[in-house]
């Protein structure tokens, strides 16, 4: 079978591993929990290893092969220098482990290894351009500091709008009933229901915001339009910096495009591959460079 390569796409909601042989043929895939290294390094490391083990299991290979795998991981949160250094120092179980941001591997995959730009809107949000082998990111400041236009941001905005409405300091919104039903709570009980909530928990509220916006709720529509405007501004920056084309990625990427500016949408193209495929490309490229 020869050398095994593993591509890992680690985000705020899940971690996906893709195991291939030296020719790039798919052997198995595995999915585990969140792998945002900024939010929880221990959980991210656990999710990486667990997803890898599940990929080996799907390929009908024993766990003992983990130490023979060359892995490339694109992780949320490693754009923060301290987090990147700490993850690089991890005594991992792989033969080799190369780490970069989740947005880098997503851009590699989306444009087939060529230059281009991507915006990922999922649990978090980030923009990235890859030109002449040099990557430049925009956003990715993390929730709740940034990640505007993301699922977590939409959910937080909905909570804030509903609480203003309950106090009579903001306009009435159908979001109240939707959140109460989703959280199985009433009135200010939604605060208790969301106490200590993680970004992915706020992200789970995003579909309610989109649904209410599509139904004409003014508050929800204002939230969605604000997020989409931010993503349009980000797209302009990435394209003005030299990006030839833009891919919209993530669970919310395409869902927010109806509210984005037409001149941006004219530059949007379909992604050629998925982030875990980009992570495999990254692992193979770094392995070849090191010899």
Buried (B, 14 or more C-beta within 10 A) or exposed (E): EEEBBBBBBBBBBBBBBBBBBEEEEBBBBBBBBBBBBBBBBEBBBBBBBBBBBBBBBBBEBEEEBBEEBBBBBBBBBBBBEEBBEEBEEBEBBBBBBBBBBBBBBBBBBBBEBEBBBBBBBBBBBBBBBBBEEEBBBBBBBBBEEBBBBBBBBBBBBBBEBBBBBBEEEBEEBBBBEBBBEBBEBEEEEBBEBBEEBBBBBBBBBBBBBBBBBEEEBEBBBBBBBBBBBBBBBBBBBBBEEEBBBBBBBBBBBEBBBEBBBEEBBEBBEEBBBBBBBBBBBBBBBBBEEEE
